[in-house]
Amino acid sequence: MNPASDLPWLAEPLANALRQQRGHALLVYGPTGVGQFEFAVMLARAWLCETANDQRAAGLACGQCASCHLVDARGHPDLRVLLPEALEEALGWASDEPPEESGEGKRRQPSKEIRVGQVRAALQFSELTRGRSRHKVVIAYPAERMNAIAANALLKTLEEPPPGQRFVLATEAADRLLPTVRSRCQAVRLELPVRDVALHWLAGQKVAQPEVLLAAAGGSPLLARDWELAGVDSATWAALPGGVRRGDASVLSGWPVPRAVDALQRVCHDALSLAAGGQPRFFAGLRPAPGAQLSELLAWSRELSRVARHAEHPWNAGLLIEALVTQGRDALGGDPGQRGRR
């Protein structure tokens, strides 16, 4: 079975990428929630497939050979996947290496970066004799999580790769990669799926009222699915603007700070759009708030952006969210009896 069928909007760009691939390194990029990582794994699976090309539709992996099964089992000897430790378990590619300890002998927190040690180990892997395939493949995702040292360690091998070596750098923020890295990769842009395809897929994932969460996620089906799995259902989402207008921070109770701030940014975006005579993007049917103040909405937007840049900071989550919701209530012209109170 072709895994592209699990994310049907990737099937055509995957076939195009396999047909048009010229270089040894591909940069796969596009908006959040479209499936960059899954696409990268599909590419690697096709390159490593042991079935003859003339027996495979559009060069896609056959899904039946030993190599395909090894990729599916995360055990192919010619495939190395570079992920931040913090994402390995969520993406199903947990490392067998024991977690490193801090200098005080305590287990350190999983890294949110692709560390230089991981890149150097992957480059050593690329120098080894191929195990069973014509190629060796290294995937890095999210590629922008490589710091400058790690990216520069990769750069020389991108310039002069060993025979048969291929790289896939997958990202949602290509502009954050070093220009020298981007210039050595063949770019493959992924687009959001058309709405009907995304809605059909979400319905197949048992997402209730998928049109609500798809709008909430800006058209990103994987993001909409992940929100539902995290407990953000359509009713919760639809109630959010009203809760903010009342200054009721409980509508975000239990939400991690990054997700709560992202949701508030979407409320603010739609309020600004309506105040300027536009249409809402994330909350279908949302009406303009009669008491909304443009200057206060802009100030709220700036504050949300500031907090978002430091969302991983060890905030007091309850106090932070309450303060942001209170500012949003005032900007939206909520309960006049509560305006200005902090």
C-alpha positions, 0 to 999 in steps of 0.5 A, a space after each residue: 500500500 502506498 502511504 501517500 494514500 494516508 495523506 492523499 494531497 501528497 500523492 501528486 507532489 510526491 510523484 512530481 518530486 520523484 520525477 523531477 528530482 535532479 540533485 542529491 538534496 531536496 528542501 521540502 517546505 510549506 505551511 504548517 500542518 501539510 505533512 513535510 515530515 511524512 513527505 520526506 519519509 515517503 521520498 526516502 521509502 521510494 529511493 530505498 525501495 528494492 522493486 524495479 522502477 518499471 514495476 512501480 507506479 510513478 516511481 513510488 515505493 512498492 510497499 511490499 519489499 523488505 526495504 519498504 518494511 524496514 522503513 516502516 519498522 524504523 529499522 532500515 540500515 541506509 536511513 538516518 532520521 534527524 529530529 529534535 529529541 523533544 519530537 522523537 516520540 511524538 513522530 514515532 522515531 524514538 532514538 535507541 540512545 539513552 538520554 544524556 545527563 546534565 553536568 549535575 548527573 541529572 537527566 537533562 530535558 529533551 533538546 528542542 534542537 537538532 544538535 551538532 552531535 546528531 549531524 556529525 553522527 549522520 555524516 559518519 553514517 553517510 561515509 559507511 558502505 551502503 547496507 542493502 540499497 543503492 542509496 543512503 538517505 538522511 532526513 532532517 526535520 524540522 531543518 530550521 532547528 539545526 543551529 548554526 554550528 550543526 548547519 555548517 557541519 552539514 554544509 560541506 557534505 551537501 557540497 560534496 556528498 559521497 556517492 549514492 548519498 541523498 538528503 531531505 531537509 523538511 521545514 515549515 520555515 525555510 527562511 530560517 535556514 542558512 542561505 548557503 544550505 538552501 542554495 545547495 538543495 532542490 526546492 520542493 514546495 508543498 501546498 495546503 490541500 483543497 478544502 474538500 480533500 482536507 474535509 474528507 480526510 478529517 471526516 475519515 479521522 473521525 473529527 466532528 464538524 471538521 469544517 470548524 477545526 479546518 478553518 481554525 487551523 488555517 486550512 492545515 488538516 494535520 494541525 486540525 487533527 492534532 488539535 482535536 486529539 489534544 481536546 480542542 473540539 469544534 464547540 470549544 473553538 467556537 466558544 473561544 471569542 465569546 469567552 475572551 470578550 467576557 474576560 473568561 480565561 477558563 475557556 483556555 483552562 489546561 491549554 499549554 501556553 504555546 497553544 493558548 497564545 496561538 489561539 488568542 492570536 487567531 482571535 485577535 487576527 479575526 477581530 482586526 480583520 473585521 475591524 478593517 472591514 474584512 472577513 474572519 479567517 479562523 472563526 467562521 461566522 464571527 461578527 464585528 465586536 461593536 466596542 472593539 478598539 483598533 488601537 487596543 487590538 493592535 496593542 494586544 496583537 503586539 503583546 501576543 507576538 511578544 509572548 509567542 516569541 518566548 512561549 517556552 519560557 517557564 511562565 506562570 501559565 494561569 496568570 499569563 493567560 488571564 492577563 492576555 485574556 483580560 487585555 483581549 476583553 478590553 480590546 474587544 470592548 467586553 463587559 464595560 464594568 470590567 474594562 481596565 481592571 487587572 
